[in-house]
Amino acid sequence: MAAAAAPTVFLLMVNGQIESAQFPQFDDLYCKYCFVYGHDWAPTTGLEEGISQITSKNRDAQQALVWNFPIDITFKSTNPSGWPQIVVSVYGPDLFGNDVVRGYGAVHVPFTPGRHRRTIPMFVPESTSKLQKITSWLMGRHPEFTDPKVVAQGEGREDGIHNH
């Protein structure tokens, strides 16, 4: 009688950086990242989330915000379903000095080995009613997600989003 085969595990190593961003209308921004992954995935080493330093725009024509923020994590899984995504949130001061969200974005970790460069489209949620829009403008508080990980899920994102 043959013994039952042990489930095989594969590893996914993610090593890179959040290099820079383009937010021409904003300055003095920082970013946060976290990973979203399926039930069969588990981090084995590294950091699942992080927060960068505050950076100011370069004074050149591109006015890039450069973080060069390192990312290093290893996952294990027995199933590629639920492949990890990185969620990036960018924050900065408003006119009153409060930190407000300037953009959310998510992208899947590349499926193939090697060097990869990804550009993540960023967006901010918008109020759905005129009253909420007026109130948020008067109070200086704009809509934010309580959990940025919802960015990696597509449900309910069709309305109330403004792309940057």
Disulfide bonds with the S-S distance in Angstrom:
none
